[in-house]
């Protein structure tokens, strides 16, 4: 469900390819998203927001607030209590980081499944990009191939 903009909206910075992936009709769809605590995203938000204080030491440099301020955001309207006084940019960036990890897992599992049919890693990754309408200027296919290859090496 979507709602009108309000002070209840929490904007979570994510990389452009993650936003495109999440906004796909098979995932969250177009936002803002009204999220219950028992929704997978609500559970993720609750877990990350419950850590306080969260310091920059726990966040990679590419997710420091001064770098993520330029990223697109997904907008969430929690249908549960969030203590906004304890909510920091680092918390929001940690959610964005976790959503990027989820994107990479989706890419890996999709590609593995498609490779059993296509017998082509390149075809599988390209099909993922096509199905989720990921722009290669937001996340190039070389990066995707590296993610998929690293997952094969970790077996």
CORVENKA-V116791 format. One record per pair of residues at least 24 apart in sequence whose ideal C-beta (glycine too) atoms are under 8 Angstrom apart, sorted by the first residue. I is the first residue (numbers start at 1). J is the second residue. D is the distance in whole Angstrom. If there is no record, write none. Layout:
BEGIN
i=I j=J d=D
i=I j=J d=D
END
This chain:
BEGIN
i=1 j=33 d=8
i=1 j=34 d=5
i=2 j=30 d=7
i=2 j=31 d=7
i=2 j=32 d=6
i=2 j=33 d=7
i=2 j=34 d=7
i=3 j=32 d=6
i=3 j=34 d=6
i=3 j=77 d=5
i=5 j=32 d=7
i=5 j=75 d=8
i=6 j=77 d=8
i=8 j=77 d=5
i=8 j=78 d=7
i=9 j=75 d=5
i=9 j=76 d=7
i=9 j=77 d=6
i=10 j=45 d=8
i=10 j=75 d=7
i=10 j=76 d=5
i=10 j=77 d=8
i=10 j=78 d=7
i=10 j=82 d=7
i=10 j=87 d=8
i=10 j=92 d=7
i=11 j=73 d=4
i=11 j=74 d=8
i=11 j=75 d=5
i=11 j=76 d=8
i=11 j=92 d=7
i=12 j=73 d=6
i=12 j=74 d=5
i=12 j=75 d=8
i=12 j=76 d=6
i=12 j=92 d=5
i=12 j=95 d=5
i=12 j=96 d=5
i=12 j=99 d=7
i=13 j=68 d=4
i=13 j=69 d=7
i=13 j=71 d=4
i=13 j=72 d=7
i=13 j=73 d=5
i=13 j=92 d=6
i=13 j=93 d=6
i=13 j=96 d=5
i=14 j=71 d=6
i=14 j=72 d=7
i=14 j=73 d=7
i=14 j=74 d=6
i=14 j=96 d=5
i=14 j=99 d=5
i=14 j=100 d=7
i=15 j=71 d=6
i=15 j=72 d=8
i=15 j=96 d=8
i=15 j=100 d=6
i=15 j=138 d=7
i=15 j=139 d=7
i=16 j=71 d=7
i=16 j=72 d=6
i=16 j=135 d=7
i=16 j=138 d=4
i=16 j=139 d=8
i=17 j=103 d=7
i=17 j=134 d=5
i=17 j=135 d=7
i=17 j=138 d=4
i=17 j=139 d=4
i=18 j=96 d=7
i=18 j=99 d=5
i=18 j=100 d=5
i=18 j=103 d=5
i=19 j=72 d=5
i=19 j=73 d=8
i=19 j=74 d=6
i=20 j=132 d=7
i=20 j=133 d=6
i=20 j=134 d=6
i=20 j=135 d=7
i=20 j=138 d=7
i=21 j=103 d=5
i=21 j=106 d=7
i=21 j=132 d=5
i=21 j=134 d=7
i=22 j=74 d=6
i=22 j=99 d=7
i=22 j=103 d=8
i=23 j=74 d=8
i=24 j=132 d=5
i=24 j=133 d=7
i=28 j=74 d=7
i=31 j=74 d=5
i=31 j=75 d=5
i=31 j=76 d=7
i=32 j=75 d=4
i=32 j=76 d=7
i=32 j=77 d=5
i=33 j=74 d=7
i=33 j=75 d=7
i=33 j=76 d=5
i=33 j=77 d=7
i=34 j=77 d=5
i=34 j=79 d=6
i=35 j=76 d=5
i=35 j=77 d=7
i=35 j=78 d=6
i=35 j=79 d=6
i=36 j=79 d=5
i=36 j=80 d=7
i=37 j=78 d=8
i=37 j=79 d=7
i=37 j=80 d=4
i=41 j=76 d=7
i=42 j=78 d=7
i=42 j=79 d=8
i=42 j=80 d=7
i=44 j=95 d=7
i=44 j=98 d=6
i=44 j=99 d=8
i=45 j=76 d=7
i=45 j=78 d=7
i=45 j=82 d=8
i=45 j=95 d=6
i=46 j=80 d=7
i=48 j=91 d=6
i=48 j=94 d=5
i=48 j=95 d=5
i=48 j=98 d=7
i=49 j=82 d=6
i=49 j=83 d=8
i=49 j=86 d=7
i=49 j=87 d=6
i=49 j=91 d=5
i=51 j=91 d=7
i=52 j=86 d=5
i=52 j=91 d=8
i=53 j=88 d=7
i=54 j=88 d=6
i=54 j=90 d=4
i=54 j=91 d=5
i=54 j=94 d=6
i=55 j=90 d=7
i=56 j=90 d=6
i=58 j=90 d=7
i=58 j=94 d=7
i=59 j=90 d=5
i=59 j=93 d=6
i=59 j=94 d=6
i=59 j=97 d=7
i=60 j=97 d=7
i=63 j=93 d=4
i=63 j=94 d=8
i=63 j=96 d=7
i=63 j=97 d=5
i=64 j=93 d=8
i=65 j=89 d=4
i=65 j=90 d=7
i=65 j=93 d=7
i=68 j=92 d=8
i=68 j=93 d=5
i=68 j=96 d=7
i=71 j=96 d=7
i=74 j=99 d=8
i=104 j=147 d=5
i=107 j=144 d=6
i=107 j=147 d=6
i=107 j=148 d=7
i=108 j=147 d=6
i=108 j=148 d=6
i=108 j=151 d=4
i=111 j=144 d=8
i=111 j=148 d=5
i=112 j=148 d=8
i=112 j=151 d=8
i=121 j=145 d=7
i=121 j=148 d=6
i=121 j=149 d=8
i=124 j=148 d=8
END
